[in-house]
Amino acid sequence: MTQILKDCLYYGVSRAGELPFVQARFAARAAIILLHEIQRDCQAELMTGTSVSFLEYILDWLQREGWSIVSLDECLERLARNDQSSRYAVLTFDDGYRDNVSVALPILERHNAPFMMYVPTGAPTRSMQSWWLGLRKLFLSKDTVAIDALGRQFHCPDTRSKTSALAEVTRWVHQDYRRSAMLAPTFKQNGISLVALNDAYFLDERELGLLARHPLASFGGHTTSHAALATLDEPSARAELANNRAYLENLLQRSVRHVAYPYGGPRACDVREEHLACEVGFQTAVTTRQGQLREHKMNHFALPRIGFSSRSGFTARMSGIMEAVQAL
């Protein structure tokens, strides 16, 4: 389905989802919202993040529609005691991007909105193989891009064609996460340093330590290297989870009880990863699987989140009607 058709579907469903009886019928008691970068200029970053205006829209919509923005701990506690005084939204930011503080934090403060940041060890230590940043840099810096591992050459002289080409290569990697390692020669040939990109885009250890003092901030694990855990053998997957938790607890001097699986879809995590997350001491784990939190069938080690790329997509997901339509 093309993005235009998806947007049309989301728009129609979202308008239906605005009706009070629809929300009363389909919306769940709580939802976890998935965010990454909050960008001042999304076009300059090839539409890879959420705009400032979109974040403002999300927060305004939630408060206007009667959703309380709470921490993950508070959300789960209220669900456990069947508190039906309102609906609950949890804001989560994956990877520890620097713009979560420089751009998003002042907005979150104005709305008094708590948030969870899931941090992989390799982001602040600058060791992460952030292939998605490498690809973005590659397409931003060149009008003709050869991806040898894919056997494709892209001619992309403008922002629109660069955005489309980047999306195509990204989808190719998401089909098999082991393909990300195949991009290393391309990055080397084009003089792209992932260490430098990590330094530019992610918070460092000092900045994370300062953020840990903020009353709105909570922290969760996101593995050591941001690996797709399902592609690793069991000892390696366990170490990714356990070592990341130990690192963050030592760095932040606080208990780290929650984790987000990198990528989070069925190719990246499954039942084995749920057991491992529990074994190493986490109390919850979130995925990128679409859905709200429904008390009667909630697996604390495979919690769904709400992801979106448009306002209509967001409202359709939050109303619950999108899940209902997909279940037909």
MARDRENPA-864858 format. One record per residue (C-alpha): residue in three letters; y, z, x. Coordinates in steps of 0.25 Angstrom, whole numbers. Layout:
! MARDRENPA-864858
ATOM   code       Y       Z       X
ATOM    ala       Y       Z       X
...
This chain:
! MARDRENPA-864858
ATOM   code       Y       Z       X
ATOM    met       0       0       0
ATOM    thr      14      -4       6
ATOM    gln      24       7       8
ATOM    ile      33       0      -3
ATOM    leu      22       1     -13
ATOM    lys      19      16      -9
ATOM    asp      34      19     -11
ATOM    cys      34      13     -25
ATOM    leu      22      21     -28
ATOM    tyr      27      34     -23
ATOM    tyr      40      31     -30
ATOM    gly      34      29     -44
ATOM    val      25      41     -42
ATOM    ser      36      50     -37
ATOM    arg      45      47     -49
ATOM    ala      33      51     -58
ATOM    gly      31      63     -49
ATOM    glu      45      68     -52
ATOM    leu      42      70     -66
ATOM    pro      40      85     -68
ATOM    phe      27      84     -76
ATOM    val      21      76     -65
ATOM    gln      25      86     -54
ATOM    ala      19      97     -63
ATOM    arg       6      89     -64
ATOM    phe       4      84     -50
ATOM    ala      12      92     -40
ATOM    ala       4     102     -33
ATOM    arg      10     116     -29
ATOM    ala      13     113     -15
ATOM    ala      14     102      -5
ATOM    ile      15     101      10
ATOM    ile      25      90      15
ATOM    leu      22      82      28
ATOM    leu      34      78      37
ATOM    his      35      74      51
ATOM    glu      49      69      57
ATOM    ile      62      71      50
ATOM    gln      70      59      55
ATOM    arg      85      57      54
ATOM    asp      83      42      56
ATOM    cys      69      38      51
ATOM    gln      72      23      54
ATOM    ala      74      26      68
ATOM    glu      61      33      69
ATOM    leu      54      21      61
ATOM    met      52      29      48
ATOM    thr      42      39      54
ATOM    gly      48      52      48
ATOM    thr      56      58      37
ATOM    ser      71      56      35
ATOM    val      81      67      34
ATOM    ser      84      63      20
ATOM    phe      69      63      16
ATOM    leu      67      77      21
ATOM    glu      80      81      13
ATOM    tyr      74      74       0
ATOM    ile      61      81       2
ATOM    leu      67      95       3
ATOM    asp      77      92      -9
ATOM    trp      65      87     -17
ATOM    leu      56      99     -15
ATOM    gln      67     109     -19
ATOM    arg      72     101     -31
ATOM    glu      58      99     -36
ATOM    gly      55     114     -35
ATOM    trp      46     114     -22
ATOM    ser      47     126     -13
ATOM    ile      47     122       2
ATOM    val      39     133       9
ATOM    ser      31     135      21
ATOM    leu      16     131      21
ATOM    asp      12     146      22
ATOM    glu      20     149      10
ATOM    cys      15     137       2
ATOM    leu       1     140       4
ATOM    glu       3     155       1
ATOM    arg      10     152     -12
ATOM    leu      -1     142     -16
ATOM    ala     -12     153     -13
ATOM    arg      -5     162     -22
ATOM    asn      -3     151     -33
ATOM    asp      12     153     -33
ATOM    gln      17     142     -43
ATOM    ser      32     146     -42
ATOM    ser      35     132     -36
ATOM    arg      29     121     -28
ATOM    tyr      28     122     -13
ATOM    ala      32     112      -2
ATOM    val      29     113      13
ATOM    leu      36     105      23
ATOM    thr      28     101      35
ATOM    phe      32      94      48
ATOM    asp      22      88      57
ATOM    asp      22      87      72
ATOM    gly      35      95      76
ATOM    tyr      46      84      76
ATOM    arg      59      88      82
ATOM    asp      66      82      70
ATOM    asn      60      92      61
ATOM    val      69     102      68
ATOM    ser      81      93      71
ATOM    val      82      86      58
ATOM    ala      73      93      47
ATOM    leu      75     107      50
ATOM    pro      90     108      46
ATOM    ile      85     101      33
ATOM    leu      74     111      31
ATOM    glu      83     123      33
ATOM    arg      93     118      23
ATOM    his      82     118      13
ATOM    asn      75     131      18
ATOM    ala      62     123      19
ATOM    pro      51     129      28
ATOM    phe      42     119      35
ATOM    met      30     118      44
ATOM    met      29     110      57
ATOM    tyr      16     106      62
ATOM    val      16     104      77
ATOM    pro       6      98      87
ATOM    thr       6     104     101
ATOM    gly       8      90     107
ATOM    ala      22      88     100
ATOM    pro      30     100     107
ATOM    thr      21      98     120
ATOM    arg      24      83     120
ATOM    ser      10      80     122
ATOM    met       7      74     109
ATOM    gln       3      59     108
ATOM    ser      13      56      97
ATOM    trp       9      41      95
ATOM    trp      17      40      83
ATOM    leu      30      43      91
ATOM    gly      26      33     101
ATOM    leu      24      22      91
ATOM    arg      37      25      85
ATOM    lys      44      24      99
ATOM    leu      37      11     102
ATOM    phe      41       4      89
ATOM    leu      55      10      90
ATOM    ser      57       5     104
ATOM    lys      51      -9     103
ATOM    asp      52     -21      94
ATOM    thr      38     -27      98
ATOM    val      27     -16      99
ATOM    ala      12     -19     103
ATOM    ile       2      -9      99
ATOM    asp     -10     -13     107
ATOM    ala     -20      -3     101
ATOM    leu     -17      -9      88
ATOM    gly     -16     -24      93
ATOM    arg      -3     -26      86
ATOM    gln      11     -30      90
ATOM    phe      23     -27      82
ATOM    his      36     -34      81
ATOM    cys      46     -24      75
ATOM    pro      61     -26      78
ATOM    asp      66     -18      67
ATOM    thr      64      -4      61
ATOM    arg      57      -9      49
ATOM    ser      46     -16      58
ATOM    lys      45      -5      68
ATOM    thr      43       5      57
ATOM    ser      32      -4      51
ATOM    ala      25      -6      64
ATOM    leu      25       8      67
ATOM    ala      19      12      54
ATOM    glu       8       2      56
ATOM    val       4       7      70
ATOM    thr       5      21      65
ATOM    arg      -5      18      53
ATOM    trp     -14      12      63
ATOM    val     -15      25      71
ATOM    his     -17      33      59
ATOM    gln     -29      25      55
ATOM    asp     -36      31      68
ATOM    tyr     -28      41      76
ATOM    arg     -36      38      88
ATOM    arg     -28      26      89
ATOM    ser     -15      34      93
ATOM    ala     -21      35     107
ATOM    met     -21      20     108
ATOM    leu      -6      19     108
ATOM    ala      -4      26     121
ATOM    pro      -4      13     130
ATOM    thr       6       7     120
ATOM    phe      15      19     122
ATOM    lys      13      19     137
ATOM    gln      16       4     138
ATOM    asn      29       6     130
ATOM    gly      34      18     138
ATOM    ile      33      28     126
ATOM    ser      31      42     130
ATOM    leu      25      51     119
ATOM    val      29      63     127
ATOM    ala      44      59     126
ATOM    leu      42      56     111
ATOM    asn      36      69     108
ATOM    asp      48      76     116
ATOM    ala      58      68     107
ATOM    tyr      51      70      94
ATOM    phe      44      84      94
ATOM    leu      49      98      95
ATOM    asp      46     105     108
ATOM    glu      40     119     110
ATOM    arg      54     125     111
ATOM    glu      59     119      98
ATOM    leu      46     122      91
ATOM    gly      48     137      95
ATOM    leu      62     137      90
ATOM    leu      58     131      77
ATOM    ala      47     141      75
ATOM    arg      58     152      73
ATOM    his      63     144      61
ATOM    pro      60     151      48
ATOM    leu      57     138      41
ATOM    ala      47     133      51
ATOM    ser      32     134      51
ATOM    phe      22     128      61
ATOM    gly       8     122      61
ATOM    gly      -1     115      70
ATOM    his      -3     100      72
ATOM    thr     -14     100      83
ATOM    thr     -11      99      98
ATOM    ser     -10      84      99
ATOM    his      -8      78      85
ATOM    ala     -22      72      85
ATOM    ala     -29      67      73
ATOM    leu     -39      79      73
ATOM    ala     -50      71      66
ATOM    thr     -51      61      78
ATOM    leu     -54      73      88
ATOM    asp     -67      80      90
ATOM    glu     -68      94      84
ATOM    pro     -65     102      97
ATOM    ser     -53      94     100
ATOM    ala     -48      94      85
ATOM    arg     -49     109      85
ATOM    ala     -42     111      98
ATOM    glu     -30     102      93
ATOM    leu     -29     112      82
ATOM    ala     -31     125      89
ATOM    asn     -23     122     101
ATOM    asn     -11     117      93
ATOM    arg     -11     130      85
ATOM    ala     -12     139      98
ATOM    tyr       0     131     104
ATOM    leu       9     132      92
ATOM    glu       6     147      90
ATOM    asn       9     149     105
ATOM    leu      22     141     104
ATOM    leu      27     146      91
ATOM    gln      22     160      92
ATOM    arg      17     160      77
ATOM    ser       4     157      70
ATOM    val       1     143      67
ATOM    arg      -8     142      55
ATOM    his      -6     128      49
ATOM    val      -9     114      55
ATOM    ala      -7     100      51
ATOM    tyr     -17      89      55
ATOM    pro     -11      78      63
ATOM    tyr     -11      65      54
ATOM    gly     -18      73      44
ATOM    gly     -25      62      37
ATOM    pro     -41      60      36
ATOM    arg     -41      53      49
ATOM    ala     -35      65      56
ATOM    cys     -41      77      49
ATOM    asp     -52      81      40
ATOM    val     -61      93      37
ATOM    arg     -65      95      52
ATOM    glu     -50      97      55
ATOM    glu     -48     107      43
ATOM    his     -59     116      49
ATOM    leu     -53     115      63
ATOM    ala     -39     119      58
ATOM    cys     -45     131      51
ATOM    glu     -54     135      63
ATOM    val     -42     135      73
ATOM    gly     -34     144      64
ATOM    phe     -25     136      55
ATOM    gln     -24     140      40
ATOM    thr     -19     126      35
ATOM    ala     -19     112      39
ATOM    val     -11     100      33
ATOM    thr     -14      86      33
ATOM    thr      -7      73      30
ATOM    arg     -15      71      17
ATOM    gln      -6      69       5
ATOM    gly      -6      80      -6
ATOM    gln       0      92     -11
ATOM    leu      -6     106     -10
ATOM    arg     -15     109     -22
ATOM    glu     -20     123     -22
ATOM    his     -34     120     -29
ATOM    lys     -38     111     -17
ATOM    met     -30     115      -5
ATOM    asn     -37     114       8
ATOM    his     -29     122      18
ATOM    phe     -34     114      30
ATOM    ala     -31     100      24
ATOM    leu     -18     102      16
ATOM    pro     -11      89      11
ATOM    arg       4      86      13
ATOM    ile      14      77       7
ATOM    gly      18      65      16
ATOM    phe      27      54      11
ATOM    ser      36      43      16
ATOM    ser      46      42       4
ATOM    arg      53      50      -6
ATOM    ser      45      45     -17
ATOM    gly      32      47      -9
ATOM    phe      36      62      -7
ATOM    thr      39      65     -21
ATOM    ala      27      58     -26
ATOM    arg      18      66     -17
ATOM    met      26      79     -20
ATOM    ser      24      77     -35
ATOM    gly       9      76     -34
ATOM    ile       8      64     -42
ATOM    met       5      55     -30
ATOM    glu      -8      63     -27
ATOM    ala     -11      62     -42
ATOM    val      -9      47     -42
ATOM    gln     -18      45     -29
ATOM    ala     -29      54     -35
ATOM    leu     -30      44     -47
